[in-house]
Amino acid sequence: MKFLESGSLAMAIVIVALAAVVETRAEAGSPSESSPSRIVTGEVAQVEGKFYMAKNPQGEVTLDIEDKFYVITSQAGEEMRLELDDNTKVRKRANPGDKIEAKISPKGHTLSVTRIEP
């Protein structure tokens, strides 16, 4: 009978230990699993960047604009600064007053910006 009790105790300890390991692994999952990217929408309040003159492949002088960040205002009135970098996909440049939708990574990087057409 003592053998059966000690065997049950040992089995209970193993089950508790396995449960603890599984729980720890679940909590330590990758950031993309624990917090997926999110979508934010708002109206562009400010655009910060730089512009310069350049030549296109045909040799014509053009104005190149490089945006660094957008400040947007959500419908709730909250302001958010969206940092743009070389990896941010911007299909069509947004100007103050335009409505946009932005995809934000779990680490807070702006992945893409899409202008919402009226």
Secondary structure, 3 states (H helix, E strand, C coil): CHHHHHHHHHHHHHHHHHHHHHHHHHHCCCHHHHCCCEEEEEEEEEEEEEEEEEECCCCCEEEEEEEEEEEEECCCCCEEEEECCCCCEECCCCCCCCEEEEEECCCCCEEEEEEECC
